[in-house]
Amino acid sequence: MRFAAPPYMNDVLPYPLAKDGWLHTARWRYVEGLFRDICRRYGYREIRTPILEQTELFARSIGEATDIVSKEMFTFTDRGERSLTMKPEGTAPAVRACLEHKLFAAHPMLKLYYVGQNFRYERGQKGRYRQHQQLGVEVFGASDAAIDAEVILLAMEFYRALGVEDQELHINSVGTAASRPAYREALRDFVRPFLAEMSVEGQTRFEANPLRMLDTKDESDLRLLADAPRLVDFLDEDSRVHFETLQAYLTAAGVPYTLDHRLVRGFDYYSKTCFEIIGTKLGSQNALGGGGRYDGLVEECGGPSTPGIGFGLGMERCLLVLDALGIVLSVEDERPLAFLVTLGDEAKVRPAAVKLLADLRAAGLAADMDYRSRKFGQQAKRADELGARYLLVLGDGELERGVVGLRDQNTKEQSDVPLPEIIARLQELAP
């Protein structure tokens, strides 16, 4: 029997692949580390939630009529007859955790970030996988449009730090739950005369979730919707003032933006601000990430009225963007500084080699050795395969003289170093 990973779920490996170099753990760690560092500088703290949550959490927060809840969730009944779902997104679990542990009571304002796995059973394609890793932030407790601007700036700074300079910010306001019904009806009235010409997906969304008709890639639907009513013209006063204030803050921060009247978010819990960051040199697959405000979500999940805003960025999508733009990451050097080669009487040499290797590692030096009792040439070849900078040679003769051979793999120069001095010497040579 041959086993394989489930469709559109990827292994991330310790060695880069020629075809899919983005599936290299060193690159993932680099991006995660950069994201964590930027979040720390902005005052955000990490939250980690379980992969499994109660299904009702997502049905209530995301919305029964959304594609995620109706078609894409990995849901099952456990042995305790509970309906559980592998989390398809990170915001609702963060809200649940804050409610369960009474964080909202202890901390009137929370600035959180997470790096975690999401699961959606959707049509797989490059950059869209059924298991994907999301980098996200959530802010609870602040209704000021200044925090909207901060969240947007954080996302854009993250991509700039990765080398993606050509970004375009699109923003819109989706109003509030109280103001949206009037817009939904106006949109339906506009579409109704040519509903039969819409795509099957558009016709389905017309009844279930009309705002989602705007979030389409279908060229025919886009033409039909070109003159559709604009959400911004249906905003309540509070939403209008909030949106204008956000624009003023972005202008003050020197961030250009585009008003995108077709920009909506896929979840029911969004309100007021929504945004998307576009890569201007990426062709049609140009979305870098996005998010928005969700002032009613905490209350919908059983908590107090608490404003919130956040964003999510897909790790896989991020790395594929870097590949598309030819951006090379300065990933950490995983090569050992030294590789220990032994020869001669194993009964004498191997114990000394094991001790030396342990001493090197205890001193903070990356070191390795061959464990297969092979010939000198084969051990040296393994050192080259791992990319070791220095070869340490330890044999009967070296033991008798109390030295270890130190060979520079670049220059091929070799000299004997007293065993008690080898750690200090390598520390001097370490980059």
N, C-alpha and C positions, 0 to 999 in steps of 0.2 A: 504494500500500500504506500502511495505517495501522498504526503500532506502538503497543503499550501495555505497561506493566509486567506481569510475570507475575502470576497471580492471588494475592491476599493478600500481595503485596510492594509496599511503598509508597515513593513519592518524598517526600523531605522538602525543602521549598522555601524560598527566601530571602524569600518574601512570604507573609503569613498568608492562608489561604483562609477564606472566610466559613463554609463547611460544615465543614471539618476544620481548625480553627485549631491543633490540636495538631501538625499536620504542618508546623511552622514551625521552621526551623533555629535561630532565636534562642532559642526555648524549649528545644530540645534542648541547646544549649550551656549555658544557664543551669542546667539540671538536672545535666548532666555536671559542670559546674564545682563545683556545690554538693556533689555526691557525692565528687569528688576532694578537696575541701577538708576534708570530714569525715573521710575515710579518712586524710588526712595528719595530722590532729590526733590520730587514734587510733594512729598509728605504722605505717600500712600503705603499701606501695610498689607501684607499678603494674607489671603484667606484661602483655605482648601476645603472643598466640600466633597462628599462621597460621589461616586459615579452613579449610584442608584438613588432615586427619589420616588416618593409617592406619585403615581400617575396624575392624580387630581391636581397636584401643584402646577403642572404644566397646562392641563386643560383649563384651569381657572385663569392662570396668568397670561399665557400666550394666546389663548382663544380657541374654542372648539372648531371654528371655521377656517383656521389657518392650515396651510398645507402641512406644516410640521406635525400638528396634533392629529389631523385627519388622515395623513398618509405616511409620515416619515419616522415616527417614533418607534424605537425598539422597546416594546412593552410586553411583560409576561406576568403571570400569576405565580407567586412563590409558594413554598410549602405551607406557609401560614395563611394561604388564600388571600394574600395582599397583592394588589396590582402595583407593580413597580416598573419604572421606566429608566433606561440608561439616559442620562441627562443630554438633551439636545442643544442646550445653551446654558450659559453660566449665571445669568442675572437672577432668575427665579430661585435657584438654589442658594445664592448669596442672601437673598431676602429671607428665605426660610431659616437659614443659619442665624441671622441676626435676630429674628423674632424668637427662635427657640432658646437662644442663650441670652436674651434680654439686652442685647448690645445697644439697641436704640434708646433704652432707658438710661444706660450707663454713659453713653456717648452720643450727645445730641447731634453731632455731625461725624460721619464716618467716611473715610477715604480708603477704599480697598482696591487691591488688584489680585489677579489670579492667573495662573498658567495651568491649564487642565484640558482633559480630553472630553470631546463632545461626540455624540453619535446620532446620525440621521440616516434612515434608509431611503435615500434618494437616488436619482439616476446618476451613477458615477461618471466622472470625466476628469480630465487633467485639472488639478487644482481644486476639485470638489470631491471629497472622499467621505465614505460612510463613517469612518472614524477620523476625526481631525482634532488637532490641538489648537486651542484658542488662547490668545493673550488678551486679557480684558481688564477694565477698571470700572468701578462702581462708586458713586458718591451719593450718600444719603443725608438728608437734613438741610440742604441749602437750595433755596429757590432763586437766588440771585443769578442773573445771566452771566455774571463774571465767572462762576464755576463752570458754566457751559463752555465759555471761552477757554478756560484752563484745560478742560478735558480734551477739547479739540487741539489745542497747542501741544499737549503731551503726545497725542497720537502722531501729529506731524513731526514733532522733534524726534520721536523714535525712528521714523523712516529716514529723516535727514541724517541721523547718527549712523544709519546703515549705509548711507551713500546715495539715497534716493532724493535728489534735489528737485527734480521736476514733478511737483505736486500741484494739484488744483483742488481747492475746497469747494464743495457744493453744499448749500444749506437750504432748509425750508422749515416751515412750521406746520405741524399737523393739528394745531389747535388743542382743544380739550374734548373730553367725552361729551360734554354738554353742547359744544358748538359743532361737532362733526356731523350729527344727523342731518342738519340742513344741507351741508355740502354733499353728503352721500346721496340725498334725494335729487339735488341739482345735477350731480354727475349721472345718476341713473336716467333722469329726464333727457339729458343731452345724448346719451348713448342709445336709448330705447329705439329711436327711429331706424338705426342701422345695426341693431344688436345681432341680427342674423348674419351680418357680414364679419362679425368678430370671430376670432379663433375660439376653439372649444374651451381653452383655458380662460379666455376673456369672458365668455358667456357664463361659465361656472362662477367666476368671481363677481359677475354682475349681481347675482343674487346673494352669494355667501359673504363676500367681502369686497365691495365695490372699489375701495381705495386701492386695492391690490391690482386693479386693471391698469393703473398708471405705472406700476412697476413691472413692465413687460419688455421683452426683447423682440417681440413679434413685429416685423416691419409694417405689416398691414394694419395691425392694431395701433401702432404709433401714428400712422397717417390719419386714422379715424379719430384719434384722440388729440390731434394737434391743436384744435381750438376749444378743447374742453374747459369748463370753468376752473378757475384757480383756487386752490385751498386758501391762499393768503387773503382772498377777497371775502372769505366767510369767517375769519377769525373773530373771536370775542375780544373785547377791549384789553383784557389782561394778557392774552396771548399776543396780541398785536404789539403792545408796549414791550413785552418781553423780547419779542423777535427784533424789534427796532433797537433795543438796548444791546442785544447780542451783537448786532451789526456794528454798532458804535464801538464796542469793546474790541472787536476784531480789527476794525480800522485803526483804533488807537495802538494796537499791538503790531501794526504793519502787516497784517495777514490779508492778502487779497481773497475774495470769495465770489462765487457765482450763485445767484438765486435760481434754484432749480425747482420749478413748480410741479414737476412730476416726481420729485423725490419723496417717497414714503417709506416706512419701515414695515417689515412683514409681520410684526407681532401686534396684537390688539392693545398691549399695555403702553404703547408710546403716546406721548402728549407733547405739545409745543415743539421744542427744537428737535430736528433730525438733521443729520449731516452725513456726508460721504466724502472720502478722500480719493481722488483719481490720480493715477499715474499718467502723465501726458505723453509718454513715449512708449506706451504699451499696447497700442492698437485697441481692438474691441474688448479684450479681456483686461480692462484697465482699473478695476476697483481694488483699492488697497485696504479698505476697511471703513467702518462707519458705526454710527450709534445714534443716541438721542436721549431725550428726557422721558421719564416715566413716573409722573407725579402721583398716579393712582395705584401703582403696583403694590406697595406695602399694604395699603388699606385693603386691596382686593385679596391679599393673602392672609387677612385676619389681623393686621397690625394697625397702629395709629396712622393718621394721615401724615405721610412723610414724603417730601419731594425727593426725586432721585434722577440721576443722569449717568450714562456710561457709554462704553464702546467695546467692540470686539474685533480682533484682528486674527485671521487664520495663519498659523505658523507655516503650513504647507504653501499657502498662497504667497506668503511673504518670501519664502526661499525661492519659489519659482520666479517671482518678480526679480529678485536679485540675479538669478541666472539669465533671465531675459535681457536684463540691462548690462550684463557682463561685469557685475560688481563682485569682486573677490574679497571674501572675509578674511581677516587676520586671525584665524582660529588658533587656539592654543596648541603648542607643540607637544604632541603626545609621544614623541620619540624619547627613548631612554638616553640620558647623558652618557652612561657607561654600560658596557656589556661585559660580563665576566666569563672568560674562557678558561677551562681547566684542562690539564693534561698530566699524565703520569699515574702514580699510584693513587687510585680513587680513595682507598681507605684512609689515606693521609690528607689528600688534597681537598676532597669534597667537604669534610667538616670545616676546614679553614675557609673554604669558599662560601659556605652557607653563613658562617659568622661574619665574614667581610661584607657579604651582600646585605645582611641584616643591619650592620653598622652604617653602611652607606644610606640605606633607606631611612634609618632613624635620624640621620643627619639632614634629612630633607632632600636627598639626591635621588633622581629617578634612575634606577639601575635594574638590570635583569641578567639572567643567565640561561643556559640551555640545560634542560632536565632529562635529556634522553641519552646520556653517556655516549655521545658521538665523537667522531674524530675532530681534530683541531680545525681542519678546513671547513667541515660542516658547521661547527659552532661559529666560526668566523662569518660564514655565509649568512647564518641566522642573524648575526649582529648587523650585517649590511641590510638585510630584509627589514629589520626594525628601524633602521636609520640611526643607529647608535653613533654618537660623535667620537667616543673613545672606547678602545678595547683594553680590558684589563686581563693580563695573562698571568695565571697562577699555576705553577707546576712544581714538581719535586725540587728542582734547582732553585726556584724563587723562594720556596718555603725554607730551604736550608740557609739561604742568604738573608732571609727576613725582608724580602722585597716583593713587589708586584710589578709586572711589566705594564707600562702605560703607553699605548699606541694611539696616535692621532690618526683617525681614519681619513681625514682630508689630506694631510701632508705625508702620511705613512711613516712619520718619524716615531721612533720608539726609545724609551729610556726606562731605567729601573728607578722605582721610588720606594723608599722604606715603608713598610706596611703601616706603621703608626702615623705616617705623614700623608697617606693617599687621600684621605677625606679632605684635609685642608687644601691639598693641591687641586682636587676636583672642584672644590668650592671656589677657588680662584679662577678656574677655567670655565665655570658655568656661566652661561649668558645672562 
